[in-house]
Structure formats: C-alpha cells, structure tokens
Amino acid sequence: MLEINDLLVARDFSSVSNRAVRYALDVAARTGATLHVLHAEVLHEASNPDAEGGGRSPGHDIPRFRDEVRQESTVSADALDAVAIKEVERRDVSAGPAILNYAAETSVDLIALGTHGRRGPSRILLGSVAEEVVRRSDQPVLTVRGDAEEQTEVHPRIVDRILVPVDFSEPSREALRTAKEWAALYDASIDVLHVVAERIQPAFYTGGVQSIYDMEPDIEQKMMDRLEAFVADTGGPERTIRPHVTVGNAAPDIAEFVDAESVDLVAMSTHGRTGLDRFLLGSVAEKIIRHVHCPVLTMKPFGTTFAPSEDTAESDAGA
C-alpha cells in the first residue's frame, strides 16, 4: 500500500490549482494522509486584498470541494470527511521555493500542484512553478494540468487507466512499482510503453544507416519480449498490465498515446536536470507535463518514494 502520511498541495485560488486540490483530497482520503494546503505569497509583492485569493484562507472552499469529490469519486464519504486539513501560508522570493522549502521542512511524502501547461516563448520567459518543483523536489510530484482560460472548474476524472513509460532503467522499474500501488488504490489497469528511437546516432549516417530498422528489422518484437520480461520481474500488487512498443520519438509518442487511449494518469521517473544540461537536452518528463491533459506523477531515482520496499511487499504477501 502507498505510504503517504503527509500530502502537500499548492494553491493560488485559480481554477487550475483548485482542480489540484480536488485530486489531492481524493488521494488523501484513500491513503489517510494529512492534507497540507499551502498558499505562497511573493516577498516583493505587497499583499493585495483585491488580487486573486486576496483575503481568503488556504482552506477556503474545502467543504465544497469535499462535496464535489464525493459526487465524482468512488472514495467513501467517511474517508473524505476524515481527511485532516492543515492550512499554511508562506512568503518567499517566489512560489517554487516556498513550496520546496515547506516540503523539505515537514518531510511531506507527495507534492501536488496545478500547471497551466505553457508552451513556446511565454513558458521560456515566465517559467513554470510546476516544472521548477518537478526538477528540484526530492519528493514525488503530482502535476494536474489545466488551462488558464478555463471559465469553469473541471473536476478530476476517476483513475481507470495509468500509463508508465519504460526505458528499462531501475528508475522506470520504480515508477512501475509505484504505479501498481497507485492502481490498487483506484482499481485501475496499467499500460506500459517503450518508445524505440527511430533515428540513430549521426556517427552511423556515413554508412547509409539512419533508421533503427536498417540495423534491427525485428526491433519491435525484440523490445516487446524484453518489455514483457521487465513487467514480469517488477514487484508490486497484481494488476492488469498491457505492454506496448512503438518506434518514433519518446515525448510526442507518449503524449499521442495518452490522448488516443484516454489515459487518466501518467507515472514516470525523471532525472531532474538543472542548468545548461537541462536547457540543451530537455526532459521527457517536463515535455509530457506540458503537453498531456491528464495528471502526471513524477519521481526521481535519488529522491524519496512512497511505494513500500520490495522486502516489505514480500513480507506482507507472506503474512
């Protein structure tokens, strides 16, 4: 079972962040976690009661959100009513540090926040609090996508289908183990997807080899065999798991799969690059966060985890 005792959700009173609060409430009700609702104020901005959220406490409208989640979710009303709420207000140089510093101080198990999914010049100039938190947080992060132009607040969908992109690394195995625990919470199924890069390294171009098919005509079947073995060797609760292999480009192929298959949640590992390396190479996880409309759960290989260890899972199974 997922070990989430403290869940932090960031709130700026926008429709996007309110959607994240609803998701966080649902997760807290299923795990018994205390929900920390944090509103960050920027140090160089004077308090303005007329600004969005001005004069309201971080927990404003939580009773209404409980009622809405109760109607939309399969979680019990008693579990929702039992969720303990801790309201937090922080002032810092910007929202990202306020969230990260509080998370580090209180050792929360999961951070949830909304993201507008900006793309293009506006995202580069304005940055993204969600991407900053994903890059720098040691804790797993659940980003909930929304659109700044939304006139009405979109309620979260019930999680029926979870996608785990796999590159056969140990971090992606941990992501799959976590997804299996998450799927057990929602009685959901899992799709695992491996994307084979079709274009190969430029060093091979002189020999006329530009596509992976030129070197491995049966690459998809080989990768499917490997993916099925990977799934079979990964621990966690027994769930329905469907493996998929495609040849192309990781980020756009993952996003296309999410849309085509109506995925409700993406769970994946991220290297959490910072600095010039991240700017030049980018991050598949960050691209997915910006492009898909379902929530994305990211975790780092060096960070904390809320999935039980393999030894604990085996002990529970044998009990």
Buried (B, 14 or more C-beta within 10 A) or exposed (E): BBBBEBBBBBBBBBBBBBBBBBBBBBBBBBBEBBBBBBBBBEEEEEEEEEEEBEEEEBBBBBEEBBEBBBEBBEBEBEBBEEBEBBBBEBEBEBBBBBBBEBBEEBEBBBBBBBBBBBEEEEBEEEEBBBBBBBBBBBBBBBBBBBEEEEEEBBBBBEBBBBBBBBBEEEBBBBBBBBBBBBBBBBEBBBBBBBBBEBEBEEEBEEEEBBBBBEEBEEBBEEBBEBBBEBBEEBBBBEBEBEBBBBBBBBBEBBBBBBEEBEBBBBBBBBBBBEEEEBEEEEBBBBBBBBBBBBBBBBBBBEBBBBBBEEEEBEEEEEE
